[in-house]
Amino acid sequence: MEIARALPPASTGITPARDRMFSVVMLVGWAVVTIVQQWNAWCEDLSAVYIAGWLWQNGQGGLIYDAPAAFFGGVAESWLPAMKALGIAHQNSFAYVYPPLWAVLTAPLTAMLGPEGFFNAVGLVQFPLLAASVWLAGRLLKPAYLPWWIWTAIGLVTLNLTIQSHLAVWHNQPTITVGFLTLLAFERLGAGRPVAGGIALALAAAIKLTPAALVLLFLVDRQWRAALAFGIAGGALGIGSILLAGWPAHAAFLASLAHVKGLGFLIAINTSVLPALLAAGSALGLLPAVDPAAPQHIYTDLPVWLPPAISLAGLCLILAFARVLAPLPGAARRGIGLFAFSLILALFGPLGWLHYYVLPMLLLPGLLGLLPIRPAMVLISVPSLLSLAPVFAQIGDLPWPIADYTWAMCAVWGAVLAGLFAAALRARL
């Protein structure tokens, strides 16, 4: 499972059993501390799930996909009476962007738990899953010479200090569970459990649709049973969702996705090629100018050809990676493939929220086992430095903060993709 390099095993004087034990203790400790720190914290992203569930529970399911005119920032006016009834009118929330299934399943919980109680219950599940994601990432890409406790220490530094993790934890973002299930899916393939892997990926895709694209990696890895399990489990979840929520709710969900795809959201926490190119267009005078001091900007009139062109570029990258990954040994194919595909889907999708990059950040130290030490250290250090929460806090000093940071992060993740492509070519030699 672990990716090896041509380096001798580290001599630490710690037995493998104790090495793993220290790692587990560190991860459990982090999860406990995080749960305590986040107890009763208001979670803006997760609050949308609770409010949608409350609306469904109270016979107002037709409102769950209502959103502000520009979609981003705040809630629709039709949600305000519900928030007032819940006593949270003074709190901030966002539009609900998940399949109807999760609103329906959350609905009965809203009759038993208040918003903070719901957040606490979810945190009791999600924060241990986030800690476990460090371990799963190591199962996929940890260099064989690196002790588990060092890999874990690096992962915990990532969880403690990076803006990606900060946003995921602060918002108790469902992306945490999606990332865990995605890592679990590919870890299970390596453990010879393809059916479990397919079911895990189907669950991830049932929360956020994007992981469904990773089934292509199952096919590249020739994991036919995993792909079949994904199809059966995903189909069952889809049918169950329609039976529970009805088709009108799903039609509203698809309409909300179409709405998002027609917008370009330029903000520092959205690392995506689309807003990066739109900002470049504004800088070059090809698109309307944007106030450099604005904390965000929504492009509502996109060039018709641009989103399809970006999607096509992302697809071409995925196919290029699929070609070079196919001849590799299974562990390398899965580790490099998941790292590369997760970056491509975030960068070339309509939205690339920073918390989407928690999974790539946890896999990033794996470059030490894939590339020579110097390029590996550069490709690890630069995105890590730019991702530090204290560094992110200073981007207001840049000439055009939201664009400059978006350009920088797109560029460094593009460099990591190039490094992963080189690693795949190198592994073929």
C-alpha positions in Angstrom: 0.0 0.0 0.0 2.8 2.4 0.8 4.8 4.0 -2.0 8.5 3.4 -1.8 11.5 5.4 -2.9 15.1 4.3 -3.3 16.0 5.3 0.2 16.7 3.1 3.2 14.0 2.7 5.9 14.3 5.3 8.6 16.1 4.1 11.8 14.1 5.6 14.7 14.4 2.9 17.3 10.6 2.6 17.3 9.0 -0.7 16.5 6.3 -0.8 13.8 3.6 -1.5 16.3 4.6 1.5 18.5 5.0 3.6 15.5 1.3 2.9 14.5 0.2 3.3 18.1 1.8 6.8 18.4 0.1 7.7 15.2 -3.3 6.6 16.3 -2.9 8.4 19.7 -2.0 11.6 17.9 -5.0 11.4 15.6 -7.4 10.6 18.4 -6.0 13.4 20.5 -6.5 15.9 17.7 -10.1 14.7 17.1 -11.0 15.1 20.8 -9.4 18.6 21.0 -11.2 19.7 17.8 -14.6 18.5 19.0 -14.1 20.4 22.3 -13.0 23.6 20.5 -15.9 23.5 18.0 -18.6 22.5 20.5 -21.7 24.8 20.1 -19.9 26.7 17.3 -22.1 28.1 14.6 -21.4 26.4 11.2 -22.6 28.5 8.3 -22.3 25.8 5.6 -23.8 23.0 7.7 -26.6 25.3 8.8 -28.0 25.2 5.3 -28.5 21.4 5.7 -30.3 21.9 9.0 -32.6 24.7 7.7 -33.4 22.6 4.6 -34.3 19.7 6.8 -36.4 21.9 9.0 -38.3 23.2 6.0 -38.9 19.7 4.8 -40.1 18.6 8.3 -42.5 21.5 8.4 -44.1 21.0 5.0 -42.1 23.6 3.2 -40.0 21.4 1.0 -40.6 23.6 -2.0 -38.4 26.2 -0.5 -35.2 24.2 0.2 -33.6 25.2 -3.1 -34.5 28.9 -3.0 -31.4 31.0 -3.2 -30.4 34.7 -3.5 -30.6 36.2 -7.0 -26.8 35.8 -7.4 -26.9 32.5 -5.5 -23.7 33.2 -3.4 -23.7 34.9 -0.1 -26.6 34.7 2.4 -30.0 33.0 2.0 -33.2 33.6 0.0 -35.8 35.9 1.6 -38.2 32.9 1.7 -35.9 31.3 4.3 -36.1 34.2 6.7 -39.4 33.2 8.4 -37.9 29.8 9.1 -34.7 31.2 10.5 -36.8 33.6 12.7 -38.9 30.6 13.9 -35.7 28.8 14.8 -34.3 31.8 16.6 -31.3 32.1 14.3 -32.4 35.1 12.2 -29.2 36.9 13.4 -26.9 34.1 12.1 -25.5 33.8 8.6 -26.2 30.8 6.4 -26.0 29.9 2.7 -28.1 28.2 0.0 -28.6 24.5 0.2 -26.6 22.8 -2.5 -26.9 19.1 -1.8 -29.2 16.4 -3.2 -32.7 16.3 -1.7 -32.0 13.0 0.1 -30.0 14.7 2.8 -32.7 17.3 3.6 -35.2 14.4 3.9 -32.9 12.4 6.2 -32.1 15.5 8.3 -35.7 16.5 8.7 -36.6 14.2 11.6 -33.4 15.3 13.4 -34.6 18.9 13.4 -37.6 17.8 15.6 -35.2 16.4 18.2 -32.1 18.8 18.0 -31.7 22.5 17.7 -29.1 23.8 15.2 -26.2 23.7 17.6 -27.1 20.3 18.8 -27.2 19.1 15.2 -23.8 20.7 14.5 -22.4 19.0 17.6 -23.7 15.6 16.6 -22.3 16.0 13.1 -18.9 17.1 14.5 -18.8 14.0 16.7 -18.8 12.1 13.4 -16.9 14.3 11.0 -13.9 15.4 13.1 -12.8 11.8 13.8 -13.3 11.1 10.1 -11.0 14.0 9.2 -8.4 12.7 11.6 -8.8 9.2 10.0 -8.3 10.8 6.6 -4.7 11.5 7.5 -4.2 7.7 8.0 -6.0 6.8 4.8 -3.9 9.3 2.8 -0.9 7.6 4.3 -2.2 4.1 3.3 -2.3 5.4 -0.3 0.9 7.6 -0.7 3.1 7.4 2.4 6.7 6.7 1.4 7.8 3.3 2.8 10.8 4.8 4.5 8.7 7.4 6.4 7.6 6.4 9.9 3.8 6.6 10.5 4.2 9.1 13.4 6.1 11.5 11.1 3.5 11.2 8.4 0.8 11.8 11.0 2.6 14.8 12.5 2.8 16.3 9.0 -0.9 15.6 8.5 -1.8 17.2 11.8 0.2 20.3 11.0 -1.8 20.5 7.8 -5.1 20.2 9.7 -4.0 22.8 12.2 -2.4 25.5 10.1 -3.8 25.5 6.6 -6.7 27.6 5.4 -8.2 24.7 3.6 -8.6 22.7 6.8 -9.6 25.8 8.8 -12.6 26.4 6.6 -13.6 22.7 6.6 -13.5 22.5 10.4 -15.0 25.9 11.0 -18.0 25.2 8.8 -18.2 21.5 9.8 -18.3 21.1 6.0 -19.8 17.9 4.6 -16.7 17.8 2.3 -15.0 16.3 5.3 -17.1 13.1 5.0 -16.9 13.2 1.2 -13.1 13.3 1.4 -13.0 10.5 4.0 -15.2 8.3 1.8 -13.2 9.0 -1.3 -9.9 8.1 0.4 -11.6 5.0 1.9 -12.8 3.9 -1.5 -9.3 3.8 -3.0 -7.7 2.4 0.2 -10.2 -0.5 0.1 -9.2 -1.2 -3.5 -5.6 -1.6 -2.3 -6.8 -3.9 0.5 -8.5 -6.2 -2.0 -12.0 -5.0 -1.0 -13.4 -3.6 -4.3 -17.1 -3.9 -3.4 -16.5 -1.9 -0.3 -14.5 0.6 -2.3 -17.3 1.0 -4.9 -19.9 1.5 -2.2 -17.8 4.1 -0.4 -17.4 6.1 -3.6 -21.1 5.9 -4.3 -21.8 7.3 -0.8 -19.4 10.2 -1.5 -21.1 10.9 -4.8 -24.5 10.9 -3.1 -23.4 13.8 -0.9 -21.6 15.8 -3.6 -21.8 14.7 -7.2 -18.2 15.4 -8.2 -16.7 12.2 -6.8 -18.7 10.2 -9.3 -16.1 11.2 -11.9 -13.5 9.2 -10.0 -15.2 6.0 -11.2 -13.1 6.5 -14.3 -10.1 5.7 -12.1 -11.7 2.4 -11.1 -11.8 1.6 -14.8 -8.2 2.7 -15.3 -7.3 0.4 -12.4 -9.3 -2.4 -13.9 -11.4 -2.6 -10.8 -14.6 -4.0 -12.5 -16.2 -5.2 -9.3 -15.7 -1.8 -7.7 -17.2 0.0 -10.7 -20.2 -2.4 -10.7 -20.7 -1.9 -6.9 -20.5 1.8 -7.5 -23.2 1.6 -10.1 -25.5 -0.6 -8.1 -25.1 1.4 -4.8 -25.3 4.7 -6.6 -28.4 3.7 -8.5 -30.0 2.5 -5.3 -29.2 5.8 -3.5 -30.6 7.7 -6.5 -33.8 5.8 -6.7 -34.2 5.9 -2.9 -33.7 9.7 -3.0 -36.4 10.1 -5.7 -38.8 7.8 -3.8 -38.3 9.7 -0.5 -38.1 13.3 -1.9 -40.1 13.1 -5.1 -39.0 14.2 -8.6 -39.9 18.0 -8.2 -37.3 18.3 -5.5 -34.7 16.7 -7.8 -35.7 19.0 -10.7 -35.2 22.0 -8.4 -31.8 20.6 -7.4 -30.7 20.2 -11.0 -32.0 23.7 -11.7 -29.8 25.1 -8.9 -26.8 23.3 -10.3 -27.5 24.9 -13.7 -27.8 28.3 -12.1 -24.3 27.9 -10.4 -22.7 26.8 -13.7 -23.9 30.1 -15.3 -21.9 32.2 -12.8 -18.3 33.0 -12.1 -17.5 33.6 -8.5 -14.2 35.5 -7.9 -13.3 35.2 -4.3 -10.1 34.2 -2.6 -11.6 31.0 -1.2 -12.5 29.7 -4.7 -9.4 28.3 -6.4 -10.7 27.5 -9.9 -9.6 28.1 -13.4 -12.9 29.8 -14.3 -12.7 32.8 -12.0 -8.9 33.0 -12.7 -9.5 33.4 -16.4 -12.4 35.8 -15.9 -10.2 38.0 -13.6 -7.5 37.9 -16.3 -10.1 39.0 -18.8 -11.0 42.0 -16.6 -7.3 42.8 -16.1 -6.7 42.8 -19.8 -9.8 44.9 -20.6 -11.7 42.1 -22.3 -14.3 41.9 -19.6 -15.9 44.6 -17.3 -13.5 46.0 -14.8 -13.6 44.8 -11.1 -12.9 47.0 -8.1 -9.6 45.6 -6.8 -10.7 46.3 -3.2 -13.9 44.3 -3.5 -13.8 41.1 -1.3 -15.7 39.2 -4.0 -17.2 39.6 -7.5 -19.8 37.6 -9.3 -19.6 37.4 -13.1 -23.1 36.9 -14.4 -22.5 37.3 -18.1 -20.0 34.6 -19.0 -18.6 34.1 -22.5 -20.7 31.2 -23.8 -17.7 29.2 -24.9 -15.6 29.5 -21.7 -17.2 27.0 -19.3 -17.3 24.2 -21.9 -13.7 25.0 -23.0 -12.6 24.7 -19.3 -14.5 21.4 -18.9 -12.9 20.1 -22.1 -9.5 21.0 -20.9 -10.1 19.2 -17.7 -11.4 16.1 -19.5 -8.3 16.1 -21.7 -6.0 16.2 -18.6 -7.9 13.3 -17.1 -7.6 11.3 -20.2 -3.9 12.1 -20.5 -3.4 11.0 -16.9 -5.4 7.8 -17.5 -3.1 6.9 -20.4 0.1 7.3 -18.4 -1.3 5.7 -15.3 -2.6 2.5 -16.9 0.7 0.6 -17.1 1.7 1.5 -13.5 1.6 -0.9 -10.5 -1.7 -0.8 -8.7 -0.6 1.2 -5.6 1.1 3.9 -7.7 -1.8 4.0 -10.2 -4.3 4.6 -7.4 -2.2 7.0 -5.3 -1.1 9.2 -8.2 -4.4 8.9 -9.9 -6.5 10.0 -7.0 -4.2 12.9 -6.2 -4.3 14.1 -9.8 -8.0 13.5 -10.5 -9.0 15.3 -7.3 -7.0 18.3 -8.3 -8.3 18.4 -11.8 -11.9 18.1 -10.6 -11.5 21.0 -8.2 -9.5 23.3 -10.6 -11.6 22.7 -13.7 -15.0 22.5 -12.1 -17.4 25.4 -11.8 -16.3 25.9 -8.1 -13.1 25.1 -6.4 -13.7 26.0 -2.8 -10.6 25.8 -0.7 -12.0 23.0 1.5 -12.1 20.9 -1.6 -8.3 20.9 -1.4 -8.1 19.2 2.0 -7.7 15.8 0.3 -4.9 17.0 -2.0 -3.2 18.7 1.0 -3.2 15.4 2.9 -1.7 13.6 -0.1 0.9 16.3 -0.8 3.7 14.8 1.4 3.4 11.7 -0.7 5.4 13.5 -3.4 8.5 12.6 -1.3 8.0 9.0 -2.5 7.2 9.9 -6.1 9.9 12.4 -7.2 13.5 13.2 -6.5 13.9 15.0 -3.2 14.5 18.5 -4.5 11.6 18.9 -6.8 9.4 17.1 -4.3 10.3 19.5 -1.6 9.6 22.5 -3.8 6.2 21.2 -4.9 5.3 20.5 -1.3 6.7 23.7 0.2 5.1 26.3 -2.1 1.5 25.3 -1.9 1.9 24.6 1.8 3.3 28.0 2.4 0.6 29.8 0.4 -2.0 27.7 2.3 -1.0 28.7 5.8 -3.8 30.5 7.5 -1.5 33.3 8.7 -0.3 33.8 5.1 -3.9 33.8 3.8 -4.8 36.4 6.4 -2.3 38.8 4.8 -3.5 38.7 1.2 -5.2 42.0 1.7 -1.8 43.6 1.1 -1.7 42.3 -2.5 -2.7 44.8 -5.3 -5.8 42.8 -6.2 -6.2 40.3 -3.3 -9.0 38.0 -4.6 -7.5 37.7 -8.1 -3.8 37.5 -7.1 -4.4 34.7 -4.6 -6.6 32.8 -7.1 -4.0 33.1 -9.8 -1.2 32.0 -7.4 -3.1 29.0 -6.1 -4.2 27.9 -9.6 -0.5 28.2 -10.7 1.0 26.2 -7.8 -1.6 23.4 -8.1 -1.0 23.3 -11.8 2.7 22.8 -11.0 1.8 20.0 -8.7 -0.2 18.4 -11.5 2.8 18.7 -13.7 4.9 17.0 -11.0 2.4 14.2 -10.7 2.4 13.6 -14.5 6.2 13.5 -14.3 6.0 11.1 -11.4 3.7 8.8 -13.4 6.1 8.9 -16.4 9.0 8.2 -14.0 7.3 5.2 -12.5 6.9 3.6 -15.9 10.7 3.5 -16.4 
